């Protein structure tokens, strides 16, 4: 094996000197030193734009007149069951705030009232559902009634 003098070569005399410590600049933590070498994000926000473009939305299903009449009848019957309005499941279209389309959601609740000015259903928990966006109303009390095949 070779001696340390031979390994260091022309700089062997520096091995015995103490490590330099700056008086003006305080020593950096390991975290701060690592931050100097972190990657540079030239396209800030690009990832969010790509994620948003990749997010899928559904198109609203347009009901025919018969389906609209059935929903209207179910809403009227549900409202007529006062004061003991049963809980129902409302499936409706929720438009997306950022792009065309949206998604269908189902909420459970009791009907508080029908808002004829806004053309909306208001549930006891404060949820407001536009009537034109309702796809389906499921309620055990309504399912027991006979709609004569409607």
C-alpha positions as CSV (number, residue, x, y, z in Angstrom):
1,X,0.0,0.0,0.0
2,X,1.1,3.5,-0.6
3,X,1.5,6.1,2.1
4,X,-1.0,9.1,2.5
5,X,1.6,11.4,1.1
6,X,1.6,9.5,-2.2
7,X,-2.2,9.3,-2.4
8,X,-2.7,13.1,-2.0
9,X,-0.1,14.0,-4.5
10,X,0.8,17.6,-4.9
11,X,-1.8,18.7,-2.3
12,X,-0.6,16.5,0.6
13,X,0.5,19.7,2.5
14,X,-3.2,20.8,2.7
15,X,-4.3,17.6,4.6
16,X,-3.0,19.0,7.8
17,X,-4.8,22.4,7.6
18,X,-8.0,23.0,9.6
19,X,-11.3,23.3,7.8
20,X,-12.1,26.9,6.8
21,X,-15.1,28.5,8.6
22,X,-16.4,31.9,7.4
23,X,-16.8,34.7,9.9
24,X,-19.3,36.6,7.7
25,X,-21.6,33.7,6.5
26,X,-23.2,31.4,9.1
27,X,-23.0,27.7,8.4
28,X,-25.9,26.3,6.3
29,X,-28.0,23.4,7.6
30,X,-28.1,20.2,5.5
31,X,-31.7,21.1,4.4
32,X,-30.6,24.5,3.1
33,X,-27.7,23.0,1.3
34,X,-29.9,20.4,-0.4
35,X,-32.3,23.1,-1.5
36,X,-29.6,24.7,-3.6
37,X,-29.6,21.6,-5.8
38,X,-33.4,21.0,-6.1
39,X,-34.7,20.9,-9.6
40,X,-35.9,24.1,-11.3
41,X,-39.6,24.1,-12.3
42,X,-39.5,26.2,-15.5
43,X,-43.2,25.5,-16.2
44,X,-44.8,26.2,-12.8
45,X,-48.4,25.1,-12.9
46,X,-48.1,23.0,-16.0
47,X,-48.7,19.8,-14.0
48,X,-52.0,21.2,-12.6
49,X,-53.1,22.1,-16.2
50,X,-52.4,18.6,-17.4
51,X,-54.2,17.0,-14.5
52,X,-57.2,19.3,-15.1
53,X,-57.3,18.4,-18.8
54,X,-57.1,14.7,-18.0
55,X,-60.0,14.9,-15.5
56,X,-63.1,13.3,-17.0
57,X,-66.6,14.8,-16.9
58,X,-69.9,13.4,-17.9
59,X,-72.5,14.9,-20.2
60,X,-76.0,15.7,-18.8
61,X,-78.6,13.1,-19.8
62,X,-81.6,14.8,-21.4
63,X,-84.9,13.2,-20.2
64,X,-87.8,12.7,-22.6
65,X,-91.3,14.2,-21.8
66,X,-92.5,10.9,-20.2
67,X,-89.6,10.7,-17.8
68,X,-90.0,14.4,-16.9
69,X,-93.7,13.8,-16.2
70,X,-92.9,10.8,-14.0
71,X,-90.3,12.9,-12.0
72,X,-92.8,15.7,-11.6
73,X,-95.4,13.3,-10.3
74,X,-92.9,11.8,-7.8
75,X,-92.0,15.3,-6.6
76,X,-95.7,16.2,-6.1
77,X,-96.4,13.0,-4.3
78,X,-93.4,13.4,-2.1
79,X,-94.5,17.0,-1.2
80,X,-98.0,15.8,-0.5
81,X,-96.8,13.4,2.2
82,X,-96.5,16.3,4.7
83,X,-95.9,16.5,7.6
84,X,-94.1,13.1,7.7
85,X,-92.1,13.5,4.5
86,X,-89.9,10.4,4.1
87,X,-86.3,10.4,3.2
88,X,-85.5,10.1,-0.5
89,X,-82.4,9.7,-2.7
90,X,-82.1,12.4,-5.3
91,X,-79.7,11.7,-8.2
92,X,-78.9,14.8,-10.1
93,X,-76.4,16.4,-12.5
94,X,-73.8,18.7,-10.9
95,X,-72.2,20.9,-13.5
96,X,-68.4,21.2,-13.4
97,X,-67.2,24.7,-12.4
98,X,-64.1,24.6,-14.6
99,X,-65.0,22.7,-17.8
100,X,-67.9,21.5,-19.9
101,X,-69.9,18.6,-18.4
102,X,-70.1,17.6,-14.8
103,X,-71.0,14.5,-12.8
104,X,-74.0,12.8,-11.3
105,X,-74.3,12.8,-7.5
106,X,-76.8,11.1,-5.2
107,X,-77.8,12.8,-2.0
108,X,-80.3,11.5,0.7
109,X,-82.5,13.9,2.5
110,X,-86.0,15.0,3.4
111,X,-87.8,17.5,1.2
112,X,-88.2,20.9,3.0
113,X,-89.9,22.7,0.2
114,X,-90.1,23.3,-3.6
115,X,-88.9,26.7,-4.6
116,X,-91.0,27.8,-7.5
117,X,-89.0,31.0,-8.2
118,X,-85.7,29.1,-8.5
119,X,-87.3,26.0,-9.9
120,X,-85.5,24.0,-7.3
121,X,-85.9,21.4,-4.6
122,X,-84.7,22.4,-1.2
123,X,-83.8,19.7,1.3
124,X,-83.9,19.9,5.1
125,X,-80.1,20.1,5.3
126,X,-80.1,23.1,2.9
127,X,-79.1,21.3,-0.2
128,X,-80.5,23.1,-3.3
129,X,-81.1,20.9,-6.4
130,X,-82.3,22.5,-9.6
131,X,-85.4,20.5,-10.8
132,X,-84.1,20.5,-14.4
133,X,-80.9,18.6,-13.2
134,X,-82.8,15.8,-11.4
135,X,-82.4,12.4,-13.0
136,X,-84.0,10.2,-10.5
137,X,-85.9,10.2,-7.2
138,X,-85.8,7.0,-5.1
139,X,-88.1,6.7,-2.1
140,X,-89.5,3.6,-0.5
141,X,-92.9,5.4,0.2
142,X,-93.2,6.3,-3.4
143,X,-92.1,2.9,-4.7
144,X,-95.0,1.3,-2.7
145,X,-97.5,3.5,-4.6
146,X,-98.9,2.0,-7.8
147,X,-98.2,4.2,-10.9
148,X,-100.0,1.8,-13.2
149,X,-96.9,1.0,-15.2
150,X,-95.8,4.6,-15.7
